[in-house]
Amino acid sequence: MTVANEPVANQPAAHEHLTTEHLASWVSRLVQIPSVNPLHAGPRAGVVGETRLAEMLAEQFRRLGADLVDTVEVFEGRPNVYGIWEGTEDRWCVLDVHTDTVTVEHCEGDPFDGRIADGRVYGRGSVDTKASMGVMLAVLEQARNDGRRPAPNLLVVGSISEEAGGLLGAIGFREWATARGLEPDEVIVAEPTMCAPIHGHKGGVSLDIVVRGLAAHSAQPHLGRNAVVAAAKLIMALDAEHHRLQALTPTTAVGNGTLTVSVINGGTGGNVVPDSCTLSVGRRIVPGEDNETVANELIELVERACPLPVEITRAYMGSPAFYQPPESPFVQQLAAWAGTRPEVAPYGTNALRYDGFAKQMVVFGPGSIDNAHTAVEYVELSELERCAAVYRRWLGLD
């Protein structure tokens, strides 16, 4: 989901009292609480959903001195959890960490053991993205032990349904914040970025399409209208549109839009001319593009290119791309604190639901996305240290 980013000079060290072992222990504890997204359920997942983790986080927020703790069911049995620490500044800082993980069915060993070995914490969610939450809890615990509080107002969010299901937790959080008149100054959307501030990534729209044909005996195909053949011609037109997009000059570092046919299904038997064929098509949106305009243009292309009638059974308008200039103060500050450089990413995050919500926003967190969703997921302890040092500076604790 993100590009690797090598650290540059002057990488900060973790606070002397915030040990590597303590950081790792927090992340391990979170990994040991399964929170597989229900859309990724399987026999190894156990009890799916984010409820147990949300309950644990609410308990810890209270223990760590939060002035407000709120657990709100966004979808049946799936709550967001919010913790607010009131500061001495007017500034509002938000850390949004999604609490769901992907499937564990392909994992090697126990996906929830949270073992600490070889300079890493292992297990599902260890890097994507319980590392960010574990580090923040460790930082807040150390601050409490030192008799200190964050200087800005801090809101920590545990949000559901980032990995699948339409970013429902992000939608719920924005509604929750708007209802309270909260206008964040700085938002970190937690994802594994090797502590590089991600300042832009693509949005998207998608279509589900049915090509309508006419069934006939395959011995007399001229009596039918073959929906699969028509769909094949449509796919070639969509592929040509993808290549046209790649030839454009990008307007930002996010690059060009893309077009992908991801699903095709048609036919009922080997001796029947298929009377229908379904397609799923996804179009990635780049900064400067309007989702509704892109979706309408895509529908027009589908209707024009397909030789048989089509029905659009679902048009998902999605979200505009996330982007802010790399020279934005918050982007530059995080990069300086972490000893990294601003980057863009090809994937989507909860930031897609926060357009116009915060004054400044970045996607940021410890570890590499290359280790997420894999059979052996892990986060390096050195990344936890680097992230902790950044959080402490962000919260005025150094």
N, C-alpha and C positions, 0 to 999 in steps of 0.2 A: 504493500500500500504506500510505502514511502521510499524515497531514495536514500541510500547510505550517505552519511555525512561524517567526514573525518574531523576530529577535534583539532583546533588550532592552538596557538600558544596561550599561556596564562590560564589554563583550565583551573577553575576554583576547586578548593578542597572542601569536604564536608566539615560542619562545625565540630570542634574538637570533642564536645561532649555527646555528639550524636554519632554513635559508633556504627560501623558497617554492619556488625552483627545485629544491632537493634533495627536498622532499616530492613535487613533481610528477614528478620523475624516477623515484622509487620506484614510484609508482602506474603510470606509463607502462610500466615494465619488467614489472610483473605483468600488465597488459592485453595485452602482446605475447605472452604465453604462453596460447594458447587452452585453455579448460577448460569447454567446453560440456557440459552434462549429457547423457548418452547418450540420455535420453528426448526430448531436443530436437535430436537429430542431423539433419544435412542436408548437402547437397553443399558448402556453404560453410564448414562447421564444421571441416573438416580432421580430425585425429585427436581424437576426442571423449574426454571423461573428465578427471579431475582429477590423473592420475598425474604428468605433467610439472610441473605447478605444485607438487604436494606435494614432489617431488624437489628443486626449486629452493628451496622454503621450508626444507626440512631442511638443505640446504647453507648457507643464510643464517643459520639459527638457530645452527648450529655456529660459523660465522664471527663471529657477534655475541656469542659467549661463553655460550651456553646450557649449563647444567650437565647437562641431559639432553635428548636428541633421540630421539624414537621415531616410527617410521612403521609404521602398522598397517593392513593391508588389511581394510576393513569389508565390502566386496563385491568380487567377483572383478575384479581390475585397478583398484580404486578405493580408495586409502588415505586415512585421516586422518593428519595429521602433528601432533606435539606437541613443544613446546619449553618447558623449565622453566628459569627464572633464579632461583636461591636468593637470598633477601633477608636482611635483618637483623631483620625483624619476624616475628611469628607469623602475621600476616594473609596469606591466600591470595587473590590476584586472578586472574581468568580473563577472557581475551578470546577469544570464539568467533567466528571468521570463516568463513562458508561459501565454499568454493573453486570451486563450480560456478556456471555462468552459464546463462542461457536461450539460446534459439535466436538465430542470427545471419542467418537466411535473409532477413529483411526489412530488414536494415541497409543504410544508404546508405554507399557507399565501402568501404574496408577496415575491417572491424569490429575488427581487432586491431592497428591501427597505433599506438595509444596516443599520438597526436599531442597536443602542448601548444600551444594557440593561444587567443587571445581570453580569457585569464584562466581557462582550463579545461583539463582532461585529458579527451580523447575516447576512445571505444572500448568494446566490450562488457565489462561488469564494472567499468568505471571508477567508477561510483557504487554498484553492487550486486554485490559489495561489496568490491572490491579496494582501494578508497580506505582503508578501515579498516586493512587489513593493511599497505598501503604506508606509512601514517602511523606505525603501530607500529614497523615495521622502521626507519624513519628516526629515530624517537625512540631506539630501542635502539642504533642505530649512533652517534648523537651522544653518548649516555651512555658507550659504549665508548671513543670518541675522547677524552672528558673524563676517563677513568679512573674512571667511576662505574657503579653498578649500581642497579637498582630497590630501593627500601626494602622493600616487601612481597615475598613469594614470588609470582612471576609465571608463569602458564601461558598460552601462546598456542596456540590450537587452529586448525588448518585443517581444516574438516569438509566432507565430501562431501554431495551429494544433498539440499540444501535446496530447490532450485527445483522438483524433481519427484522422486517416488519414495518419499515417506514419511519424510523427515527421518532417513534411515539414519545419516548421519554423527553427528547429535546423539545418537541411540540408542547408537551405538558409543562415542562419547566418554564418555557417562555410565557405561557398563559399564567402560570403561578406568579412569576415575577411582574408581569404587566399588571395583574390585578392588585399588586401591592405598590405600584408606582416605582418599581426598582429600575433604574437606568444604569447599568454597569459601566464603569470607566474602562476596565480591563478584564477580558475573559480569556482564560486558557482552556481550550478544548483538549482533553488529555488523549493522546495517541502516542505510540512509540515512534519517535522521530530522531533518536540519537541526540536528544536535547538540542536539536536545531529548530528554530522557530519557523514553522510552515506558515507562509503568509498568503497562500493561494492554492486552490484546487478546483476541479471541475464540478459542475452540477449536472443535471440530466433530466431528460424526459424519456418516456417509453410508450410503446403502443403494443397492444395485442390485436392481431388481425386475423380474420377468417376470409379465405378465398372461397367463393361459392361457384361450384361447377354443376355438372349433371352426370348422374351415375348411368352406366351402361355395361353390357357384357364386354369383357376385355377382348373377346374374339371380334367384336365390332366396335372398336374405339371411336369410329367416326360418328356413331350415334350419341356419344356422350361429350362432355366438356371436362377435360382433365384438370382438376384443381391443383394437383401436384405439379404438373408441367407449368401451369400458369404461375404458381408460387416460385418455381425455379427461375423463371424470367424476372419476376419481381425481385428476387434475391440478388440477381446479377445487377439490376438497376440500383439497388441499395448499396451494393459493394462499390459500384462506380461512383456513387455519391460520397462514400467514405474516402475514396482516393482523391476526389475533387477537393474535399476538405483538407486533406494532407498537403495539397499543393498551395494552399493559401499562405500568406505571410502572417505569422502569429502577431497579435497585438500586445501580448504580455508573455512573461516567462512560463505561464501555465500551458501555452502551446495552442494547438488547434483542436477543434471538436472531432469526435470520432462517431462512427455509426457501426453497430454490431447486430447481426441477426443471431440471437442466442438460442432460440428454440424453434423447431419445425416438427409438425406432426400431421400426417394425413394418410388416408386410405383405410379400407376395411377388409380387404382380402386380395389375394393374388389374381383373381379373375374378375375383378370389378373395377371399372374406371372410377377413380375417387371423385366424389361430389363435393368434398370440402378439404381444406388444408389450413392449419393454423400456424401462425408465426408470432414470435415475440421479437421486438426490435427495440434497441436502446440507443439513444443519442446523447452523448456527453456534451454538456454546455460549457463554453468558456466565457471569461469575463467580457462584457459588452454585448452578449447575446441575450435576447428575451425569450423566456421559456415558451410562452404562448405562441409567439411568432414562429419559433423553430418547430414547435409541434404542428402548427397549421401547415407550414411548408412541407413537413414530412408526410402529413396526411395527403396533401395534394400530389406529392411525388408517388405515393403508393397507389392512389386512384388512377393516376396518369400512366404509370408503368405496367400495371397489372392488366393482362388481356381479358381477364374475367372480372365480374363484380366482386367488390370487397366490402367487408363490414368491419368497422373499427369497434371492437367489443370493449376495449379499455384504452383510454388515453390518460396517462399519468403525467401531470404537469410538472411534478418534481420540484426542484429548487434551482434558483440561479446559482452560478458559480460563486465561490467565496474568494474574495481578493481584496487585499489592501497593499499599497506600495511597500516595497521592501525597506524603504527609508523611514517608515513610520517609527515614531519614538519607541513604542513598546517592542516592536520587532527588533530594533537595534539594541535596546537595553537587554533583552533576553539573550540575544546572540553574544553580547559582550560578557554578560555574567556566566554563560555556559561555555564560552570559548569555542563557539561554533559560528556558522554563517547562515543567513536566511536562505530558505529553500522553498520550492513549490512541490506539490505532490500530485500524482495522477488519480488518487482515490478520493472518496467522499467521507465526510465525518458529520457529527452533529452541527458543525459550523454552518452547514447548509440551511439549517432552520433558524439561524440567528442573523440573517441579513437585516441591517439597520437597527439591530438590538443594542449593541455595545459600541462605545466610542472607539475602542481598539480591541482586536481579537487575534489570537494566534492558535495554531494547533501545535502542541508541544508535549514532550514526555520522554522518559528514559527508555533505552533499549531500541532494538532494530525491528522494524516490521517484517524483516526477512525471517524472524524467528516466531512470528505469530501464525496461528491457524495450522501449525505444523504438527507432526506426530510427536515431536519432542520440543515443547515450547519452553523458553527460558528468558531471563533477563540477567544481565551482568551486574555484579555488585558495584563495579566502578561507575556504572550508569546511575544507580540509585544514589551514590554519593554525590555525583555531579548535579542531579536533579534536586537533592536536598539543599545543596549550597545555593542554587538558584531560588528555590522557594523561600529560604531564609532571607535573602536579599529583597525579594519581592514583597515580603510581609514586614520588612523593617526590623528583622530580628538579628541582623548582623551590624 
